[in-house]
Amino acid sequence: MSSDLQWLLLRRNSSFIVKRVPEGPVFNREPGNLLNLNSYKYSGLANAKTIDVSDSPSGVTITTRKTKASPNAVAGAKAKSVVRPRSGGRRALGVASSLAKRGYRPDLRKATLARVSALIAAQKEPKPSPPKKVRGKKAASS
C-alpha cells in the first residue's frame, strides 16, 4: 500500500489523534512523529522512512526504519542507536546530522535535533541550590 493511501486513511481516523481545542491544532501521539503534529510530513505510520526519538533508562534511543526491510518484518526492520545522557548537545547534533547526511529524511534534521536535545536536557540531574543568604537587618541582628 502506498504511503499516500495510508495517509488518506489515517488522516482523520486514527487512535493516536488528540483534539483539545475545536479550532486549534490537531496533535498526534503515534510513534515516530517528532513534532506530534497530525501531518503527512511528520507521520510515523504513513511514511516508509521514519525517525523515532524516545526516552530510555540508558539514554535517548533513536530508532529508524530500514529502507530495504520487508513490509511484514516488524522488529527486524528497525535500527536503534543510543545517545548517552551525559554526552551533551554536540553528540545530539552529530546524530541528527549523520542521519540527514546519509539521505535518510534530511527534512527532519531540525525536529530530530530539537527532540534529542530536549530529552537529554530533561535527563540531566539538577544542580543543588545553594543555601539562602540572610541580608539586610536580619543579617546585622544575628
Secondary structure as UniProt FT lines:
FT   HELIX           3..10
FT   TURN            11..12
FT   TURN            15..16
FT   STRAND          17..18
FT   TURN            22..23
FT   STRAND          27..28
FT   TURN            31..32
FT   TURN            40..42
FT   TURN            44..46
FT   STRAND          51..56
FT   TURN            57..58
FT   STRAND          59..65
FT   TURN            67..68
FT   TURN            71..72
FT   TURN            76..77
FT   STRAND          78..83
FT   TURN            85..86
FT   HELIX           89..101
FT   TURN            102..103
FT   HELIX           106..108
FT   HELIX           109..123
FT   HELIX           137..141
//
